[in-house]
Amino acid sequence: MFIRTDRLFLRPAWAEDADGLTRAIAHESVACMLARVPWPYERSDALAWIGAPRDALLPSLLVTLPGEAGAIIGGCGLHRDDAEGVAQVGYWITPAAQGRGFAREALGGLLAIARMVGHRRLAARHMADNPASGRVLLAAGFRPTGRLSTCASLARGGAAPAVDYEAELADDEASAAMRRSWSAPEAYAAAGIIAAA
């Protein structure tokens, strides 16, 4: 699954992405804010993630910059929250690309994909010491549940306090227009990428 936003191209990872993915995510400040990313992060970790089985309803995508030769600047995806059975969003942006609204834009693209594959409710959480991630979630339409939880973190070597959010995905006219524009073949051509049939 692919999607083109105003400035980004979200796509699956391939084996050739291992080095670029490692460079983008191998920062302690990034790994410590994520649940499933070890620290230190090695190329072998990137290859393991790239080669992992995927559920078509739970895409895991790289966030790339089409105008910069497809440079990998982050990742986003959906995974199943075993506690509630609701899909949960995750996202990260490499430090050099932070502060430019890329996380919010990538999350918007991910939500469009979630609607397309049939999700109507999503969960999210961020580490309590990462309030910037909370601002991204609020801007994307998530709302705090009022619950605090703990989130396992491979990089931290244990659980960390987390803040829980949820979102209802309305399939309104604006969402439908967004899906059409971001998934149109012209969006791929504008990015210099040929859409798969």
C-alpha positions in Angstrom: 0.0 0.0 0.0 1.3 3.5 -0.9 0.0 7.0 -0.3 1.2 10.4 -1.4 0.5 13.4 0.8 1.4 17.0 0.0 5.1 16.6 0.8 5.6 12.9 1.6 5.3 9.5 0.1 4.4 6.6 2.5 5.4 3.2 1.2 6.4 -0.3 2.3 10.1 -1.0 3.0 12.3 -3.2 0.8 15.6 -4.9 1.6 17.4 -2.1 -0.3 16.1 0.3 2.4 18.0 -1.3 5.3 20.9 1.2 5.3 18.6 4.3 4.9 16.2 3.0 7.6 19.1 2.3 10.0 20.5 5.9 9.5 17.1 7.4 10.0 16.0 5.5 13.1 19.3 4.7 14.9 19.1 7.6 17.3 18.6 7.0 21.0 16.2 9.9 21.2 14.0 8.2 18.7 14.3 4.6 19.9 13.5 5.5 23.5 10.1 6.9 22.4 9.1 3.7 20.7 7.9 0.4 22.0 9.4 -2.1 19.6 12.7 -0.5 18.6 15.9 -1.7 20.3 18.8 0.4 21.3 21.4 0.3 19.9 19.7 -0.2 16.5 21.7 -2.1 13.9 21.3 -2.9 10.2 20.2 -6.4 11.2 17.3 -4.9 13.1 16.3 -3.0 10.0 16.4 -6.2 7.9 14.4 -8.1 10.5 11.7 -5.4 10.5 11.6 -5.2 6.7 11.3 -9.0 6.4 8.7 -9.5 9.1 5.3 -10.8 8.0 2.6 -8.1 7.4 -1.1 -8.0 7.8 -2.8 -6.2 4.9 -5.1 -4.4 7.4 -2.1 -3.3 9.5 0.4 -1.6 7.2 3.9 -0.6 8.3 5.2 2.2 6.0 8.3 4.3 5.6 7.9 8.0 5.4 10.0 9.4 2.5 10.6 12.7 0.8 10.0 12.3 -3.0 11.8 15.5 -3.9 15.0 14.3 -2.1 15.5 11.0 -4.0 13.1 9.3 -1.7 15.1 9.9 1.5 13.7 8.0 4.5 12.8 10.4 7.2 10.5 8.2 9.4 8.0 5.5 9.7 4.4 5.0 10.6 2.0 2.1 10.8 -0.8 0.3 12.5 -0.5 -2.6 14.9 -2.9 -4.6 16.9 -3.3 -3.6 20.6 -3.7 -7.0 22.2 -5.4 -5.6 25.3 -8.3 -4.1 23.4 -8.2 -5.6 20.0 -8.2 -2.1 18.5 -5.6 -1.1 15.9 -3.1 1.3 17.3 -1.0 3.9 15.4 2.7 4.4 15.7 5.0 6.9 14.0 8.5 8.4 14.3 10.5 11.1 12.5 14.3 11.2 12.3 15.8 14.1 14.4 17.0 16.1 11.4 13.5 16.2 10.0 11.6 17.0 13.2 9.8 20.3 13.8 8.5 20.7 10.2 5.1 19.0 10.5 6.1 15.8 8.9 4.8 13.6 11.7 1.4 15.2 11.6 1.3 14.9 7.8 2.4 11.2 7.8 -0.2 10.5 10.5 -2.8 12.1 8.3 -1.8 9.8 5.4 -1.9 6.8 7.7 -5.4 7.7 8.9 -6.5 7.9 5.3 -5.1 4.4 4.7 -6.8 3.2 7.9 -10.2 4.4 6.6 -9.6 2.8 3.2 -9.0 -0.6 4.8 -12.0 -0.4 7.0 -10.8 0.8 10.5 -13.4 3.0 12.2 -11.7 3.4 15.6 -8.0 3.7 16.4 -6.0 3.9 19.6 -2.7 5.6 20.2 -0.3 6.3 23.1 2.8 8.3 23.6 5.5 8.0 26.3 4.6 10.5 29.1 8.0 12.2 28.6 7.2 12.9 24.9 4.6 15.6 24.9 5.4 16.6 21.3 3.9 13.3 20.2 0.7 14.2 22.1 0.5 17.4 20.1 0.7 15.5 16.9 -2.1 13.2 18.0 -4.3 16.0 19.0 -3.7 17.8 15.7 -4.7 14.6 13.8 -8.0 14.4 15.7 -7.2 12.0 18.5 -8.5 12.8 22.0 -7.0 11.8 25.3 -8.9 8.9 27.0 -8.1 10.2 30.5 -6.2 7.0 31.1 -2.5 6.6 31.9 -0.9 3.3 31.1 2.5 1.8 30.8 4.2 1.0 27.5 6.9 -1.6 27.1 10.1 -0.2 25.5 12.9 -2.3 24.2 15.2 0.7 24.0 14.5 1.6 27.7 14.8 -2.0 28.8 11.4 -1.9 30.5 8.0 -0.2 30.8 7.5 3.5 30.8 4.5 5.7 31.7 2.3 6.5 28.7 -0.7 8.6 27.9 -3.6 7.0 26.0 -5.6 8.4 23.1 -8.4 7.3 20.8 -10.0 8.4 17.5 -13.2 7.7 15.7 -12.6 7.7 11.9 -15.6 9.3 10.3 -15.9 8.6 6.6 -17.1 12.1 5.7 -16.8 13.9 2.4 -13.5 15.6 3.3 -12.0 12.2 4.1 -13.2 10.7 0.8 -11.8 13.7 -1.1 -8.5 13.3 0.7 -8.4 9.6 -0.2 -9.1 10.3 -3.8 -6.4 13.0 -4.1 -3.7 11.1 -2.2 -4.3 7.8 -3.9 -4.8 9.2 -7.4 -2.2 8.1 -10.1 -1.4 11.7 -10.8 -0.1 12.1 -7.2 2.5 9.4 -7.9 3.4 10.9 -11.3 3.9 14.3 -9.6 6.3 12.6 -7.2 8.2 10.9 -10.0 6.9 7.5 -8.9 4.8 5.2 -11.0 1.8 3.8 -9.2 1.5 0.0 -9.1 -1.6 -1.4 -10.8 
